[in-house]
Amino acid sequence: MVSTAAGTGTLDTREVPAMSIATTGALHHTHHVKAKINELVEHLRADVVKIEDPKGQALFETSAEVLLGLRKALEDYESGTEPGWK
């Protein structure tokens, strides 16, 4: 349950149960994060053609590539095939 502290308008987190990745399942979270990464990559690449500045285009394309590397790391974790994730 989330509530605000009496009269302060601030979030009172004492009533919010602490959940760890261990208790909620890491694979559920990696799947969700990969979906968000895919959305952002698509957005960045769509914006590359809208930007006239070559440095801006390079920034957006590089950002998309970095995110794809992160997605690959999440996929490796999920598959458990990389030695670092065993």
C-alpha positions as CSV (number, residue, x, y, z in Angstrom):
1,M,0.0,0.0,0.0
2,V,1.3,3.4,-0.9
3,S,0.2,6.5,1.0
4,T,1.4,10.0,1.6
5,A,2.8,11.0,4.9
6,A,0.2,12.9,6.9
7,G,-0.1,16.5,5.7
8,T,3.3,16.5,3.9
9,G,2.3,15.4,0.4
10,T,5.4,13.2,0.3
11,L,5.3,9.5,-0.5
12,D,5.5,7.3,2.6
13,T,7.4,4.2,1.5
14,R,7.3,2.4,4.8
15,E,4.2,0.6,3.8
16,V,5.5,-0.5,0.4
17,P,6.8,-4.0,0.6
18,A,10.5,-4.3,-0.5
19,M,10.7,-6.6,-3.5
20,S,14.0,-7.9,-4.8
21,I,14.8,-9.4,-8.2
22,A,15.3,-12.7,-6.4
23,T,11.7,-12.7,-5.1
24,T,10.0,-11.5,-8.3
25,G,12.1,-13.4,-10.9
26,A,14.9,-11.8,-12.8
27,L,13.8,-13.2,-16.2
28,H,10.5,-11.3,-15.9
29,H,12.4,-8.1,-15.4
30,T,14.9,-8.7,-18.2
31,H,12.1,-9.4,-20.6
32,H,10.4,-6.1,-19.7
33,V,13.7,-4.1,-20.0
34,K,14.5,-5.6,-23.4
35,A,11.1,-4.5,-24.6
36,K,11.7,-1.0,-23.4
37,I,15.2,-1.0,-25.0
38,N,13.7,-2.2,-28.3
39,E,11.2,0.7,-28.2
40,L,14.0,3.2,-27.5
41,V,16.2,1.8,-30.3
42,E,13.3,2.2,-32.8
43,H,12.7,5.7,-31.6
44,L,16.3,6.7,-31.9
45,R,16.7,5.3,-35.4
46,A,13.5,6.9,-36.6
47,D,14.8,10.3,-35.3
48,V,18.1,9.9,-37.1
49,V,16.5,10.7,-40.4
50,K,14.8,13.8,-38.8
51,I,18.0,15.3,-37.7
52,E,20.1,17.4,-40.1
53,D,23.2,17.7,-38.0
54,P,25.6,14.8,-38.8
55,K,27.0,14.8,-35.3
56,G,23.4,14.5,-33.9
57,Q,22.7,11.7,-36.3
58,A,25.9,9.9,-35.2
59,L,24.9,10.4,-31.6
60,F,21.5,8.8,-32.1
61,E,22.8,5.9,-34.1
62,T,25.6,5.3,-31.6
63,S,23.1,5.4,-28.8
64,A,21.0,2.8,-30.5
65,E,24.0,0.5,-31.0
66,V,25.0,0.8,-27.3
67,L,21.4,-0.1,-26.3
68,L,21.5,-3.1,-28.6
69,G,24.7,-4.2,-26.8
70,L,22.9,-4.0,-23.5
71,R,20.0,-6.0,-24.9
72,K,22.5,-8.6,-26.0
73,A,23.8,-8.8,-22.4
74,L,20.3,-9.3,-21.1
75,E,19.7,-12.1,-23.7
76,D,23.0,-13.7,-22.7
77,Y,21.9,-13.6,-19.0
78,E,18.5,-15.1,-19.9
79,S,20.1,-18.0,-21.9
80,G,22.7,-18.6,-19.3
81,T,25.2,-19.5,-22.1
82,E,27.9,-16.9,-21.2
83,P,30.4,-18.1,-18.6
84,G,30.0,-14.9,-16.6
85,W,26.3,-15.6,-16.0
86,K,26.8,-19.1,-14.7
